[in-house]
Amino acid sequence: MIFTKQAQHRKKEPMFGWVLSYVKPYRGWVMICIIAALLVAVADIWMGILIKTMVEHTNNFDKLVSIALIIFCLTIVGFLSKYFITYSAARFSSRAMRDLKNSMAAHLEKVPMSTMDKYHSGDLVSRLTTDAQILQSFLQKHFFQLFYLPVVFVGALGLLLTINWKLIIFSIAILPVAIAITGWMSKPLQKYSEQMQDHLGQTNAIAQDTLSGIHMVKAFQLEDVLYRKYHAGMKQVLTNAFQAEKKRAWMTAPGILLFSSPILFFVAYGGYLIQAGELDLGSLVIFSYLLHFIIEPLSLAPVLFAQVQETSGAAKRLQEIFSQPVEQNDQPAIPVDPKAIPVQFENVTFAYEQAKILDHVSFTLHPNKTIALVGASGSGKSTIMKLLCGFYQMEPGNGRLNVFGHSMADWNMTDMRSYLSMVSQDTTLFPVSIAENISYGRIHATQDEIIAAAKAANAHDFIMELPEGYQTKVGERGSRLSGGQKQRIAIARAILKDAPILLLDEPTSALDTESEALVQEALENVMKNRTVLVIAHRLSTIKDADEVLVLEQGQIVERGTHYDLLAQGGVYTRLYQKQFATEMHSSLAAGGV
């Protein structure tokens, strides 16, 4: 198997189990946060006891001064503890989310292309940013409450029960009903949060597509079309947000009423107990102070539960990515025999879901030989390339693909790809300098090696004509360069990598005649002394191939040299004649005939 399931164990963990695993390395700051929260809770309860003592000793000045001094010290302790709660929570939450984002980015790099094709890059960016920010906000603003609220509630309740159990029971009798009602009302919040994040990811994807393809958007007057899509997506995001806020608003009004009722009951029944002689002034004061620490935890519990529900929606979206299988990269390095056959397809059958693309394809690519793949669109040419690059997984029993004599299932994918260089029609350049783009072929290459590769790719002259030469920034996806210039940069990168197997995926199909000539010359330089598999759009570029494979509906229907196939008068001949007629027509049109 090319892909492994090592990440899928995360599905069995609790929703926040794997999130907390990123918090664990910063347990020191977590402990500071927890201890500070407990100190605040103890200080709050102790403050109530001291206030009661002050009321009972109003005629003892020395006692009052000593109590006031203790209260002042507790105030300082509370102030410092709250500072450490805020600071420590910010420390461990931000670092944990940094690690989570790094881990997710590293995981995405290992996810196979078959999985990546299911997601839009804009949606993945949204998960890395917005969803991770929701998690961080919960850890930073609400984590400490999981420890503070239970302690202060239990402490206040225990103390008040010892003073007058009838008053406290009567005052909080309605609170279980309030908790049940608000808990029931908060249930839809997770659904609304998930829907909002999903629509936000889709909207971000639309925005990213618009910005990355702005030239085509303007050329085809698609501004209004894409704006309407973006507007509809944002409208749905706002709808989900309003639904969540509406639910919170409905929770607020009855919540205030229900959770303020204990105060009304306390005043009414407390007054009665004072008249009956069952409650003194000191007890009444501490009741009025500590009752807040009973009501607050209970009133915040549904709110905290709602926060957990919303955070679960974001966590679920992140966990979905982490649960995806990754490529096989833990295999030991395979020693390569230079004399081994570089590429061998043996009865390979492959289908995307239910659509069969390749049907028992077999061929052997020998060292320093060139095989060309030709055929109509959809015949399976690009799929052969993708299988060879390990982008897609072959099901067991559907043939065998060997690279240097070893099955693809035995390879570490990173090691295997080190033996491949690729130049495709869709050139990928990064928004950095030309020199850095070329150096991605071999990261530690020297400037002299980069220049040598550029010269071999016929790129050096045009690079030196640019204002900043090799330090010129190419823009997003190489937008500041022409198609031929981008292609020659890609060829220079492939030359610098110096891999033994070269894959060419229609590298000249989108170029004009002049650019094609320069690129073709560069390709001839990079093809020297290499094993080459080329997909050709223009059949005139593969006349010198050692073997041409003609594909039709996923099968190899003809094979041989260019001239042998022309002599057969079959599928290849028809493709060649059609291509020749098209090129002739284009040539005549360009000449004004």
C-alpha positions in Angstrom: 0.0 0.0 0.0 1.3 3.4 -0.9 -0.8 5.3 1.7 -0.9 4.5 5.4 -3.7 5.0 8.0 -1.5 6.2 10.8 -3.5 9.3 11.3 -6.9 7.7 11.5 -6.5 6.6 15.2 -7.4 10.2 16.0 -11.0 9.5 15.1 -11.2 7.2 18.2 -10.1 10.0 20.6 -12.5 12.4 22.3 -13.2 15.5 20.4 -10.7 17.6 22.5 -8.4 14.7 23.3 -6.0 15.4 20.5 -6.3 19.2 21.0 -5.2 18.8 24.6 -2.3 16.7 23.4 -0.9 19.9 21.9 -1.4 21.7 25.2 0.5 19.0 27.2 4.0 20.2 26.3 3.2 23.5 28.0 1.9 21.9 31.2 3.9 24.3 33.3 1.9 27.3 32.1 -1.3 25.2 32.3 -0.5 24.4 36.0 0.2 28.1 36.7 -3.2 28.9 35.1 -5.0 26.3 37.2 -3.3 27.2 40.4 -4.0 30.9 39.9 -7.7 30.0 39.2 -7.9 28.0 42.4 -6.2 30.9 44.3 -8.8 33.3 43.0 -11.6 30.9 44.1 -10.1 30.5 47.6 -9.6 34.2 47.9 -13.2 34.9 47.0 -14.6 32.5 49.5 -12.2 33.6 52.3 -13.2 37.2 51.6 -16.8 36.3 52.4 -15.7 34.8 55.8 -13.7 37.9 56.7 -16.6 40.2 55.8 -18.9 38.2 58.1 -16.3 38.4 60.9 -16.0 42.2 60.4 -19.8 42.6 60.8 -19.7 40.5 64.0 -16.8 42.6 65.5 -17.7 46.1 64.6 -16.8 47.3 68.1 -13.3 45.8 68.1 -11.1 48.2 66.3 -7.9 46.1 66.5 -9.8 43.1 65.1 -11.2 45.2 62.3 -7.7 46.5 61.3 -6.2 43.0 61.2 -9.1 41.8 59.1 -8.8 44.8 56.8 -5.1 44.0 56.4 -5.9 40.4 55.4 -8.6 41.5 53.0 -6.0 43.9 51.4 -3.5 41.0 51.1 -6.2 38.8 49.5 -7.1 41.5 47.1 -3.4 41.7 46.0 -3.3 37.9 45.7 -6.5 38.0 43.6 -5.2 40.7 41.4 -1.9 38.9 40.8 -3.7 35.5 40.3 -6.0 37.0 37.6 -2.9 38.5 35.9 -1.2 35.0 35.8 -4.5 33.4 34.6 -4.6 35.8 31.6 -0.8 35.6 30.9 -0.4 31.9 31.3 -3.5 31.1 29.3 -2.3 33.3 26.5 1.1 31.6 26.6 0.0 28.0 26.4 -3.0 28.6 24.1 -1.0 30.5 21.5 1.9 28.0 21.5 -0.4 25.0 21.4 -2.3 26.4 18.4 1.0 27.2 16.8 2.0 23.6 17.2 -1.4 22.4 16.0 -1.1 24.6 12.9 2.4 23.4 12.2 1.3 19.8 12.7 -1.7 20.3 10.4 0.5 21.9 7.7 3.0 19.0 8.0 0.1 16.5 7.8 -1.3 18.2 4.7 2.0 17.8 3.0 1.8 14.1 3.5 -1.8 13.6 2.5 -2.1 12.0 -1.0 -3.3 13.9 -4.0 -6.4 11.7 -4.2 -7.4 13.2 -0.8 -6.3 16.7 -1.5 -8.5 16.8 -4.6 -11.5 16.6 -2.3 -10.8 19.9 -0.7 -10.4 23.4 -1.9 -7.3 25.2 -0.9 -9.4 28.1 0.4 -11.3 25.8 2.7 -8.1 24.3 4.0 -6.7 27.8 4.7 -9.9 28.7 6.6 -9.5 25.6 8.8 -5.9 26.6 9.5 -6.9 30.1 10.4 -10.5 30.7 11.5 -11.2 27.3 13.1 -7.8 27.2 14.9 -8.5 30.7 16.2 -11.8 29.5 17.7 -9.9 26.8 19.5 -7.3 29.2 20.8 -10.0 31.7 22.0 -11.7 28.9 24.0 -8.4 27.9 25.6 -7.4 31.4 26.4 -10.7 32.8 27.7 -12.6 29.9 29.1 -10.2 27.1 30.0 -9.6 28.5 33.5 -13.3 28.6 34.3 -13.4 24.8 34.2 -11.4 24.9 37.5 -12.5 28.2 39.0 -16.2 27.8 38.8 -16.5 24.3 40.4 -14.2 25.2 43.3 -15.9 28.6 44.1 -19.3 26.9 43.8 -18.6 24.0 46.1 -16.8 26.3 48.6 -19.6 28.9 48.7 -22.3 26.2 48.8 -20.6 24.3 51.6 -20.1 27.4 53.7 -23.7 28.6 53.2 -25.1 25.2 54.1 -23.4 25.4 57.5 -24.9 28.9 58.1 -28.5 28.2 57.1 -29.3 25.3 54.9 -33.0 26.2 54.5 -32.2 29.6 53.0 -29.7 28.4 50.5 -31.8 25.5 49.4 -34.9 27.7 49.0 -32.8 30.3 47.1 -31.3 28.0 44.5 -34.3 25.6 44.1 -35.1 27.0 40.7 -31.6 26.9 39.3 -31.7 23.2 38.1 -34.7 24.2 36.0 -32.8 27.1 34.6 -29.8 25.0 33.8 -31.9 22.4 32.0 -33.7 25.0 30.0 -30.6 26.9 28.9 -28.8 23.6 28.2 -31.6 22.5 25.9 -31.7 25.9 24.1 -27.9 25.8 23.5 -27.9 22.4 21.6 -28.2 23.8 18.1 -25.2 26.1 18.5 -22.7 23.4 17.4 -24.7 22.8 14.3 -24.9 26.5 13.5 -21.1 26.9 14.2 -20.2 24.0 11.9 -22.5 25.3 9.1 -21.0 28.8 9.5 -17.4 27.5 9.3 -18.2 25.3 6.3 -19.8 28.2 4.4 -17.0 30.5 5.4 -14.5 28.0 4.0 -16.4 27.9 0.7 -16.6 31.7 0.6 -12.8 31.9 1.2 -12.3 29.5 -1.7 -14.3 31.7 -4.0 -12.3 34.7 -3.0 -9.0 32.8 -3.5 -10.1 31.6 -6.9 -11.1 35.1 -7.9 -7.8 36.7 -6.8 -5.6 33.9 -8.3 -7.4 34.0 -11.6 -8.0 37.8 -11.8 -6.7 38.0 -15.3 -9.3 35.5 -16.6 -12.0 37.0 -14.5 -11.5 40.4 -16.1 -11.0 39.0 -19.6 -14.3 37.1 -19.5 -16.2 39.8 -17.5 -16.8 37.3 -14.6 -16.7 40.0 -11.9 -20.5 40.0 -11.4 -20.8 36.2 -11.5 -18.1 35.6 -8.9 -19.3 38.5 -6.8 -22.8 37.1 -6.7 -21.3 33.7 -5.6 -19.2 35.4 -2.9 -22.2 37.6 -1.8 -24.4 34.5 -1.6 -21.7 32.7 0.4 -21.3 35.6 2.9 -25.1 35.8 3.2 -25.2 32.2 4.2 -22.4 32.8 6.7 -24.3 35.7 8.2 -27.5 33.6 8.3 -25.8 30.9 10.3 -24.2 33.6 12.6 -27.5 35.3 13.1 -29.1 31.9 13.9 -26.5 31.4 16.5 -26.8 34.9 17.9 -30.6 34.6 17.9 -30.3 31.4 19.9 -28.0 33.2 22.4 -30.4 36.1 22.6 -33.3 33.7 23.4 -31.1 32.2 26.1 -30.2 35.6 27.6 -33.6 36.9 28.5 -34.9 33.7 30.3 -31.4 33.2 31.7 -31.3 36.6 33.4 -34.8 36.0 34.8 -34.1 32.5 36.0 -30.7 33.2 37.4 -31.8 36.4 39.1 -34.7 34.7 40.9 -32.5 33.3 43.7 -31.7 36.9 44.8 -35.5 37.6 45.0 -36.1 34.4 47.0 -33.1 35.2 49.2 -34.4 38.7 50.0 -37.9 37.5 50.7 -37.1 34.4 52.7 -34.0 36.0 54.3 -36.2 38.8 55.7 -38.6 36.3 57.1 -35.8 34.4 58.8 -34.4 37.5 60.4 -37.8 38.4 61.8 -38.1 34.8 63.1 -34.7 35.1 64.8 -33.1 32.3 62.7 -30.6 34.6 60.9 -28.4 37.3 62.2 -26.9 40.3 60.3 -23.5 38.8 59.8 -25.0 35.7 58.2 -27.2 37.8 56.0 -24.2 39.8 54.8 -22.1 36.7 54.0 -25.2 35.2 52.3 -25.6 38.2 50.1 -21.9 38.1 49.2 -21.5 34.3 48.6 -24.8 33.8 46.8 -23.2 35.4 43.8 -20.6 32.6 43.8 -23.4 30.1 43.7 -25.4 31.8 40.9 -22.4 32.8 38.7 -21.1 29.2 38.2 -24.6 27.9 37.5 -25.5 30.7 35.2 -22.2 30.4 33.3 -22.4 26.6 33.0 -24.9 26.8 30.0 -22.8 29.6 28.4 -19.7 27.5 28.9 -21.5 24.5 27.4 -22.5 26.6 24.5 -18.9 27.7 24.0 -17.9 24.0 24.0 -20.5 23.3 21.4 -19.3 26.0 19.1 -15.6 25.0 19.6 -16.5 21.4 18.9 -17.7 22.5 15.4 -14.3 24.0 14.7 -12.4 21.1 16.3 -14.4 18.6 14.2 -13.4 20.4 11.0 -9.7 20.3 12.1 -10.0 16.7 13.2 -11.4 15.7 9.8 -8.1 16.8 8.2 -6.0 15.0 10.8 -8.0 11.8 10.3 -7.0 11.6 6.6 -4.5 8.9 5.6 -1.0 9.9 4.8 1.5 8.7 2.2 3.9 6.0 3.1 7.1 7.7 4.4 8.3 5.5 7.2 9.8 2.8 4.9 13.6 2.4 5.1 15.7 3.7 2.3 16.0 1.4 -0.7 19.5 1.0 -2.2 19.2 1.6 -5.9 21.1 -0.4 -8.5 22.1 2.0 -11.3 21.7 -0.9 -13.8 18.1 -1.7 -12.7 15.2 -0.9 -14.9 14.0 2.6 -14.0 10.3 2.2 -14.7 8.1 -0.9 -15.3 4.3 -1.1 -15.6 2.9 -4.6 -15.4 -0.8 -5.0 -16.3 -1.7 -1.8 -14.4 -5.4 -1.1 -14.1 -6.6 2.1 -12.4 -9.9 3.8 -11.9 -11.0 7.1 -10.4 -13.8 5.9 -8.2 -15.9 4.0 -10.7 -14.5 5.3 -14.0 -11.7 3.1 -15.4 -8.9 5.1 -16.8 -6.1 2.5 -17.4 -6.8 -1.1 -18.5 -3.9 -3.6 -18.2 -1.2 -1.2 -19.3 2.3 -2.7 -19.6 5.6 -1.1 -20.7 9.2 -0.9 -19.7 11.3 2.3 -19.6 15.0 1.3 -19.9 17.9 3.4 -18.6 18.7 6.5 -20.7 15.8 5.8 -23.1 12.8 8.0 -24.0 9.3 6.8 -24.1 6.6 9.1 -25.4 2.9 8.8 -24.5 0.4 10.0 -27.1 -3.4 9.8 -27.4 -6.5 11.8 -27.2 -7.6 13.7 -24.1 -8.8 11.3 -21.4 -6.8 8.3 -22.8 -4.8 7.9 -19.6 -1.5 9.7 -20.3 -1.5 12.0 -17.3 -2.8 9.2 -15.0 0.4 7.2 -15.9 2.4 10.1 -14.8 0.5 10.6 -11.6 0.8 6.9 -10.7 4.5 7.0 -11.3 4.8 10.1 -9.0 2.9 8.2 -6.3 0.0 10.7 -6.3 -2.6 8.0 -6.5 -2.9 4.5 -5.0 -3.2 1.3 -7.0 -5.6 -1.2 -5.5 -4.1 -4.6 -4.7 -4.5 -7.0 -7.6 -4.6 -4.3 -10.2 -1.1 -4.8 -11.6 2.3 -3.8 -10.4 4.4 -0.6 -10.8 8.2 -0.9 -10.2 10.7 1.9 -9.9 14.3 0.7 -10.1 13.1 -2.9 -9.6 11.1 -2.2 -6.4 7.4 -2.1 -6.1 5.8 1.3 -5.4 4.3 -0.3 -2.3 7.9 -0.8 -0.9 9.1 2.7 -1.5 9.3 5.6 0.9 7.5 8.2 -1.2 9.9 11.0 -0.4 12.9 8.9 -1.3 11.2 7.6 -4.5 10.5 11.1 -5.7 14.1 12.2 -5.2 14.8 10.1 -8.4 12.2 12.1 -10.4 12.2 15.5 -12.0 9.1 16.9 -13.7 8.4 19.7 -16.1 4.7 20.1 -16.9 2.5 22.4 -19.0 1.1 24.0 -15.8 4.3 25.5 -14.5 4.3 26.1 -10.8 6.5 29.0 -9.6 6.4 30.4 -6.1 6.2 34.2 -5.3 9.9 34.4 -4.5 13.0 35.3 -6.5 14.0 33.5 -9.7 17.2 32.2 -8.0 15.1 30.7 -5.2 12.6 29.1 -7.6 15.5 27.4 -9.4 17.1 26.4 -6.2 14.1 24.4 -5.2 15.5 21.7 -7.5 18.4 21.3 -5.0 18.0 23.5 -1.9 21.7 23.9 -1.0 22.9 24.6 -4.6 25.4 27.4 -5.0 24.8 30.5 -7.0 27.1 29.2 -9.7 25.2 26.0 -10.0 21.9 27.9 -10.2 23.4 30.1 -13.1 24.7 27.0 -14.8 21.3 25.4 -14.7 19.7 28.5 -16.0 22.2 28.7 -18.9 21.4 25.1 -19.8 17.7 25.9 -19.8 18.2 29.0 -22.1 17.0 31.2 -19.3 20.2 33.1 -18.3 19.9 35.8 -21.0 16.4 36.9 -20.2 17.1 36.7 -16.5 20.0 39.1 -16.8 17.9 41.5 -18.8 15.5 41.9 -15.8 16.2 44.9 -13.4 17.2 42.7 -10.5 18.5 39.7 -12.4 18.3 36.4 -10.4 16.8 38.3 -7.4 13.7 39.4 -9.4 10.5 38.3 -7.7 8.3 36.4 -10.1 5.0 37.2 -8.5 2.2 34.9 -7.6 2.4 31.7 -9.8 5.0 33.6 -11.9 2.6 36.3 -13.0 5.4 38.7 -13.9 7.0 36.3 -16.5 5.8 35.0 -19.9 4.8 31.4 -20.4 8.1 30.6 -22.2 10.1 32.3 -19.4 8.3 30.4 -16.7 8.8 27.1 -18.5 12.5 27.7 -18.8 12.7 28.5 -15.1 11.0 25.1 -14.5 13.4 23.4 -16.8 16.4 25.0 -15.0 14.9 23.7 -11.7 14.7 20.2 -13.2 18.3 20.4 -14.5 19.5 21.5 -11.1 17.8 18.5 -9.4 19.7 16.2 -11.7 17.3 13.2 -11.1 17.8 10.1 -13.3 14.2 10.0 -14.4 12.7 13.0 -16.2 8.9 13.4 -16.6 7.7 15.8 -19.3 4.0 16.5 -19.3 3.3 18.5 -22.5 5.8 21.1 -21.6 5.5 23.1 -24.9 1.8 22.7 -25.6 0.9 26.3 -24.5 3.8 28.2 -26.1 4.2 30.2 -29.2 6.6 29.1 -32.0 9.6 31.2 -30.8 9.2 30.2 -27.1 8.7 26.6 -28.1 12.0 26.6 -30.0 13.9 27.9 -27.0 12.1 25.6 -24.6 12.6 22.6 -26.9 16.4 23.3 -27.0 16.4 23.5 -23.2 14.6 20.2 -23.0 17.1 18.5 -25.2 19.8 19.7 -22.8 18.0 18.3 -19.8 17.1 15.0 -21.6 20.7 14.1 -22.2 21.8 10.9 -20.4 18.5 10.6 -18.6 15.6 8.2 -18.6 12.6 10.2 -20.0 8.9 9.7 -20.0 7.2 12.4 -22.1 3.6 13.2 -22.8 3.5 15.1 -26.1 0.8 17.3 -27.4 2.7 18.2 -30.6 3.8 15.0 -32.2 6.7 16.6 -34.0 8.5 16.9 -30.7 8.8 13.1 -30.2 10.3 12.0 -33.5 13.5 11.0 -31.7 11.8 9.0 -28.9 13.0 5.4 -28.6 9.4 4.2 -28.3 6.0 5.8 -28.7 3.0 4.4 -26.9 -0.4 5.2 -28.3 -3.2 5.1 -25.8 -6.9 4.9 -26.5 -9.5 4.5 -23.8 -6.9 3.5 -21.2 -5.2 0.8 -23.3 -2.0 0.8 -25.4 -3.2 0.2 -28.9 0.0 0.8 -30.8 3.7 1.0 -29.9 6.9 1.5 -31.9 9.1 4.4 -33.2 7.6 7.5 -34.8 8.4 6.2 -38.3 7.3 2.7 -37.6 3.9 3.9 -36.4 3.5 6.2 -39.4 4.2 3.3 -41.7 1.4 1.3 -40.0 -1.3 3.8 -40.9 -3.2 3.4 -37.7 -4.3 5.5 -34.8 -0.9 7.3 -34.5 -1.0 8.2 -38.2 -4.5 9.7 -37.8 -3.3 11.7 -34.8 -0.2 12.9 -36.6 -2.1 13.9 -39.8 -4.7 15.8 -37.7 -1.9 17.6 -35.8 0.0 18.3 -39.0 -3.1 19.8 -40.6 -3.7 22.0 -37.5 -0.1 23.2 -37.4 -0.2 24.0 -41.1 -3.4 25.9 -40.8 -1.9 27.9 -37.9 1.3 28.6 -39.8 -0.7 29.9 -42.8 -2.9 32.0 -40.6 0.1 33.5 -39.0 1.6 34.3 -42.4 -1.5 36.1 -43.4 -2.5 33.6 -46.2 
